[in-house]
Amino acid sequence: NWLDPAKEMKKQVRGVPWNFSFNVKFYPPDPAQLSEDITRYFLCLQLRQDIVSGRLPCSFATHTVLGSYTVQSELGDYDPDECASDYISELCFAPNQTKEMEEKIMELHKTYRGMSPAEAEMHFLENVKKLSMYGVDLHHAKMVGSRFDCLSPAQSEDSEGVDIMLGVCSSGLLVYRDRLRINRFSWPKILKISYKRNNFYIKIRPGEFDQFESTIGFKLLNHRAAKRLWKVCVEHHSFFRLVSPEEPPKKFLTLGSKFRYSGRTQIQSRRASAQISRPAPHFPRCISKRNMLSRSLDGGSRTTPTPSLIGSPAITASPKANGGTHT
């Protein structure tokens, strides 16, 4: 769950204990448009976490390239007098990290002499944004109904109840089956998004050869999961498509809830960034070790792989969040 900055925290969390973490909700399609190094660094931290957790799958080659830029960002230039033969063995780059992968990462890292941490992070982002699952928020679902507009006629046969994944991203709604994307519905193509009980619906504009609009339904695990998917869609549509989060037109993107996105949109965020007059902040880059010693807010410490932004220069985090946002 994400905290709503417009509401009091005590009204959003019930019971104890609660852990909070600082995470990225909206992944920019082009990270190069982010104004400041510190913002790009935070995005890098989130993406490294996504990769290590397996949320953002990569090939071996991609792991080595991204890992090499991570090393350059955090350790700087390779120095044979200071770096042992296994100088990156304590760093975490992949869910199933191997010695072969580490050797390839070190081989690439040695070629980056003179590259600044900010440049390494920019190269990291330029590579990671090309991954097919970059910025995709996945939700488990099942096919429903006898007609599936999201499939070809051959795929539609016997698809009732088939497990799929619905992915929400900056460009729209994606449909996956057996880890393969079988369709994409861009935001301009979607007329309406709604949910009822544990069912989630999208109304699609008629295609070039269609006469009428069509509605596609998906079954979620329960009502809460359907509402969560609907809210994620509303937030992504509002953030990436609207100029400002004004009240949407009547009967658009609303059914069963009065929720609407109330934060800044991407356009507003860019305008605000362009008006920043203060000097760029200086910040330390921390090492993303496999087992980090994180300090809690009361000064205590514990060894744990934290799900918050690993190595964050601004947060020494222990409380893990059920929510936190950064754009």
C-alpha positions as CSV (number, residue, x, y, z in Angstrom):
1,N,0.0,0.0,0.0
2,W,1.1,3.5,-0.7
3,L,0.7,6.4,1.7
4,D,-1.5,9.2,0.5
5,P,0.4,12.5,1.2
6,A,-2.9,14.4,1.3
7,K,-4.1,12.4,4.3
8,E,-2.9,12.1,7.9
9,M,-0.7,9.1,8.4
10,K,-2.6,8.0,11.5
11,K,-5.7,7.6,9.5
12,Q,-4.0,5.4,6.9
13,V,-2.2,3.0,9.2
14,R,-3.9,0.9,11.9
15,G,-2.2,-1.2,14.5
16,V,1.5,-1.7,15.2
17,P,4.3,-2.1,14.2
18,W,4.4,-0.4,10.9
19,N,7.5,-0.2,8.6
20,F,8.0,2.5,6.0
21,S,10.2,2.6,3.0
22,F,11.0,5.3,0.3
23,N,10.1,3.9,-3.1
24,V,9.5,5.0,-6.7
25,K,5.9,4.7,-7.9
26,F,6.1,6.3,-11.4
27,Y,9.0,5.2,-13.6
28,P,9.9,7.9,-16.1
29,P,9.9,6.7,-19.7
30,D,13.1,8.8,-20.3
31,P,15.2,9.1,-17.2
32,A,17.5,11.5,-19.0
33,Q,14.8,14.2,-18.6
34,L,15.1,14.1,-14.8
35,S,16.7,17.4,-13.8
36,E,19.0,16.4,-10.9
37,D,21.7,13.8,-10.3
38,I,20.2,12.9,-6.9
39,T,16.8,12.1,-8.5
40,R,18.5,9.8,-11.0
41,Y,20.5,8.2,-8.2
42,F,17.3,7.4,-6.3
43,L,15.8,5.9,-9.4
44,C,18.9,3.8,-9.9
45,L,18.6,2.5,-6.3
46,Q,15.0,1.5,-6.9
47,L,15.9,-0.2,-10.1
48,R,18.8,-2.1,-8.6
49,Q,16.4,-3.3,-5.9
50,D,13.9,-4.3,-8.6
51,I,16.6,-6.3,-10.4
52,V,18.0,-8.0,-7.3
53,S,14.5,-9.0,-6.2
54,G,13.7,-10.5,-9.6
55,R,10.9,-8.0,-10.2
56,L,12.8,-6.7,-13.2
57,P,14.2,-9.7,-15.1
58,C,17.4,-9.3,-17.1
59,S,19.6,-11.5,-19.3
60,F,23.1,-12.4,-18.2
61,A,24.6,-9.8,-20.6
62,T,22.3,-7.1,-19.3
63,H,23.2,-8.0,-15.7
64,T,26.9,-7.6,-16.4
65,V,26.5,-4.2,-18.1
66,L,24.2,-2.8,-15.4
67,G,26.4,-4.3,-12.7
68,S,29.5,-2.7,-14.2
69,Y,27.9,0.8,-14.1
70,T,26.8,0.2,-10.5
71,V,30.4,-0.6,-9.5
72,Q,31.7,2.5,-11.3
73,S,29.0,4.6,-9.5
74,E,29.7,3.3,-6.1
75,L,33.4,2.5,-6.1
76,G,34.8,4.8,-8.8
77,D,37.7,3.9,-11.0
78,Y,39.4,0.5,-10.8
79,D,42.7,0.8,-8.9
80,P,44.9,-2.3,-9.0
81,D,46.7,-1.2,-5.9
82,E,43.5,-1.1,-3.8
83,C,41.2,-3.6,-5.5
84,A,41.6,-7.3,-4.7
85,S,40.9,-10.0,-7.2
86,D,37.3,-10.3,-5.8
87,Y,36.7,-6.7,-4.9
88,I,33.0,-6.8,-5.9
89,S,32.1,-10.1,-4.3
90,E,30.2,-8.4,-1.5
91,L,28.1,-6.3,-3.9
92,C,24.7,-7.6,-5.1
93,F,23.7,-7.4,-8.8
94,A,21.3,-10.3,-9.5
95,P,19.0,-12.8,-7.9
96,N,21.3,-15.7,-8.9
97,Q,24.7,-14.1,-8.9
98,T,27.6,-16.2,-10.2
99,K,31.3,-16.0,-10.2
100,E,31.3,-15.8,-13.9
101,M,29.0,-12.8,-13.8
102,E,31.2,-11.0,-11.3
103,E,34.3,-11.6,-13.4
104,K,32.5,-10.1,-16.5
105,I,31.4,-7.1,-14.4
106,M,34.9,-6.5,-13.2
107,E,36.2,-6.8,-16.8
108,L,33.8,-4.1,-18.0
109,H,34.4,-1.9,-14.9
110,K,38.1,-1.7,-15.6
111,T,37.4,0.1,-18.9
112,Y,35.4,2.9,-17.3
113,R,38.4,5.0,-16.0
114,G,37.5,8.6,-15.7
115,M,33.7,8.1,-15.8
116,S,32.0,10.0,-13.0
117,P,29.3,8.5,-10.8
118,A,26.6,10.6,-12.4
119,E,27.7,9.5,-15.9
120,A,27.7,5.9,-14.8
121,E,24.2,6.2,-13.4
122,M,23.0,7.8,-16.6
123,H,24.5,4.9,-18.6
124,F,22.8,2.5,-16.2
125,L,19.4,4.2,-16.8
126,E,19.8,4.4,-20.5
127,N,20.3,0.6,-20.6
128,V,17.7,-0.3,-18.0
129,K,14.8,1.7,-19.6
130,K,15.0,-0.6,-22.6
131,L,14.0,-3.6,-20.6
132,S,10.6,-4.9,-21.5
133,M,9.4,-4.9,-17.8
134,Y,10.9,-1.5,-16.9
135,G,8.3,0.4,-14.9
136,V,5.6,-2.3,-15.2
137,D,3.4,-2.9,-12.1
138,L,2.1,-6.5,-12.3
139,H,-1.2,-7.9,-11.0
140,H,-2.4,-11.5,-11.1
141,A,-5.7,-12.0,-12.9
142,K,-7.7,-14.6,-14.9
143,M,-9.6,-14.4,-18.2
144,V,-13.4,-14.1,-18.0
145,G,-16.2,-14.3,-20.5
146,S,-16.5,-16.2,-23.8
147,R,-14.9,-13.5,-26.0
148,F,-11.4,-12.2,-25.4
149,D,-10.6,-9.1,-27.4
150,C,-7.1,-9.1,-26.0
151,L,-6.3,-12.4,-27.8
152,S,-6.2,-13.7,-31.3
153,P,-9.0,-16.1,-32.3
154,A,-6.6,-19.0,-32.0
155,Q,-5.5,-17.9,-28.5
156,S,-9.1,-17.3,-27.4
157,E,-10.1,-20.9,-27.5
158,D,-10.5,-22.4,-24.1
159,S,-9.1,-19.3,-22.4
160,E,-11.8,-19.1,-19.7
161,G,-10.1,-18.9,-16.3
162,V,-6.6,-18.9,-17.7
163,D,-4.0,-17.3,-15.5
164,I,-2.6,-14.0,-16.8
165,M,-0.8,-11.0,-15.5
166,L,-1.9,-7.4,-16.1
167,G,0.8,-4.8,-16.2
168,V,0.3,-1.1,-15.6
169,C,2.9,1.3,-17.0
170,S,3.4,4.8,-18.3
171,S,2.0,3.9,-21.8
172,G,-1.1,1.9,-20.7
173,L,-2.2,-1.6,-19.7
174,L,-0.3,-4.7,-20.8
175,V,-1.5,-8.3,-20.8
176,Y,0.9,-11.2,-20.2
177,R,0.4,-15.0,-20.5
178,D,3.1,-17.4,-19.7
179,R,5.5,-14.5,-19.3
180,L,4.9,-13.3,-22.9
181,R,3.1,-10.1,-23.7
182,I,0.0,-10.9,-25.7
183,N,-1.5,-7.4,-26.0
184,R,-1.1,-3.8,-25.1
185,F,-3.9,-1.2,-24.6
186,S,-2.5,2.3,-24.7
187,W,-4.1,5.0,-22.5
188,P,-5.6,6.8,-25.6
189,K,-7.3,3.5,-26.7
190,I,-9.0,3.0,-23.3
191,L,-12.3,4.9,-22.8
192,K,-13.2,3.7,-19.3
193,I,-11.7,1.7,-16.5
194,S,-13.9,0.2,-13.8
195,Y,-14.3,-2.6,-11.3
196,K,-17.1,-4.4,-9.6
197,R,-16.6,-6.9,-6.8
198,N,-13.5,-8.9,-7.9
199,N,-13.9,-8.1,-11.6
200,F,-11.9,-5.4,-13.5
201,Y,-13.1,-4.0,-16.8
202,I,-11.7,-1.8,-19.6
203,K,-13.8,-0.3,-22.3
204,I,-11.9,0.0,-25.6
205,R,-12.4,2.4,-28.5
206,P,-13.6,0.8,-31.7
207,G,-10.8,-0.2,-34.0
208,E,-10.5,0.8,-37.6
209,F,-12.8,-2.0,-38.8
210,D,-15.0,-2.1,-35.7
211,Q,-18.4,-0.4,-35.4
212,F,-18.9,-0.5,-31.6
213,E,-16.9,-0.1,-28.4
214,S,-15.9,-3.3,-26.6
215,T,-15.5,-4.1,-23.0
216,I,-13.0,-6.6,-21.7
217,G,-13.2,-8.2,-18.3
218,F,-10.7,-9.8,-16.0
219,K,-11.2,-11.6,-12.7
220,L,-8.9,-10.7,-9.8
221,L,-8.3,-12.6,-6.6
222,N,-10.8,-10.5,-4.6
223,H,-12.5,-7.1,-4.4
224,R,-9.5,-5.5,-2.7
225,A,-7.2,-6.7,-5.6
226,A,-9.6,-5.4,-8.2
227,K,-9.8,-2.0,-6.5
228,R,-6.1,-1.8,-6.1
229,L,-5.5,-2.5,-9.8
230,W,-8.2,0.2,-10.7
231,K,-6.4,2.7,-8.4
232,V,-3.0,2.0,-9.9
233,C,-4.5,2.5,-13.4
234,V,-6.2,5.8,-12.4
235,E,-2.9,7.1,-10.9
236,H,-0.8,6.1,-13.9
237,H,-3.2,7.6,-16.4
238,S,-3.5,10.8,-14.4
239,F,0.3,11.2,-13.8
240,F,1.4,10.4,-17.4
241,R,-1.5,11.7,-19.4
242,L,-3.1,14.7,-17.6
243,V,-1.7,18.3,-17.4
244,S,-3.1,18.6,-13.8
245,P,-5.0,16.2,-11.5
246,E,-8.3,18.0,-12.0
247,E,-11.6,16.2,-11.4
248,P,-12.0,13.8,-14.4
249,P,-15.0,14.2,-16.7
250,K,-18.2,12.6,-15.4
251,K,-18.4,8.9,-15.6
252,F,-14.8,8.6,-16.8
253,L,-12.5,6.3,-14.9
254,T,-15.0,6.1,-12.1
255,L,-17.1,3.2,-10.8
256,G,-17.5,2.0,-7.3
257,S,-15.1,4.5,-5.7
258,K,-14.7,8.3,-5.4
259,F,-10.9,8.0,-5.4
260,R,-8.9,10.2,-7.8
261,Y,-5.2,11.0,-8.1
262,S,-4.3,14.2,-6.2
263,G,-0.5,14.5,-6.6
264,R,1.5,16.2,-9.2
265,T,1.4,15.0,-12.8
266,Q,4.5,14.4,-14.8
267,I,4.0,17.7,-16.6
268,Q,3.7,19.6,-13.3
269,S,6.8,17.8,-12.0
270,R,8.8,18.8,-15.0
271,R,7.7,22.4,-14.7
272,A,8.6,22.5,-11.0
273,S,12.0,21.0,-11.7
274,A,12.7,23.7,-14.4
275,Q,12.1,26.4,-11.8
276,I,14.5,25.1,-9.2
277,S,16.9,27.9,-8.3
278,R,18.9,26.3,-5.5
279,P,22.3,24.7,-6.1
280,A,22.3,21.0,-6.9
281,P,22.6,19.0,-3.6
282,H,25.8,17.1,-2.8
283,F,25.2,13.6,-1.5
284,P,27.3,10.5,-0.7
285,R,26.8,7.3,-2.6
286,C,26.6,4.2,-0.3
287,I,27.6,0.7,-1.1
288,S,24.8,-1.8,-1.9
289,K,26.1,-4.8,-0.1
290,R,24.4,-8.2,-0.1
291,N,23.7,-7.9,3.7
292,M,23.4,-4.3,4.7
293,L,23.7,-3.1,8.3
294,S,20.8,-0.6,8.5
295,R,20.2,1.7,11.4
296,S,16.8,2.1,12.8
297,L,15.3,5.4,13.8
298,D,16.0,4.8,17.5
299,G,19.7,4.2,16.9
300,G,19.5,0.4,17.0
301,S,20.9,-1.7,14.2
302,R,20.1,-5.0,12.5
303,T,21.4,-6.9,9.5
304,T,18.8,-7.4,6.9
305,P,18.2,-7.1,3.1
306,T,16.0,-4.1,3.2
307,P,13.2,-3.5,0.6
308,S,13.6,0.2,0.8
309,L,16.0,2.2,-1.5
310,I,19.3,0.4,-0.7
311,G,22.1,2.7,0.3
312,S,19.9,5.8,0.2
313,P,22.0,8.9,1.1
314,A,18.9,10.6,2.6
315,I,17.4,7.7,4.5
316,T,19.1,5.2,6.8
317,A,16.2,3.1,6.8
318,S,14.9,0.7,8.8
319,P,11.3,1.2,8.9
320,K,10.1,-0.6,5.8
321,A,7.1,0.9,4.4
322,N,3.9,-0.4,3.2
323,G,4.1,2.8,1.3
324,G,6.2,5.7,0.2
325,T,6.4,7.6,-3.0
326,H,8.9,9.3,-5.2
327,T,8.5,10.6,-8.7
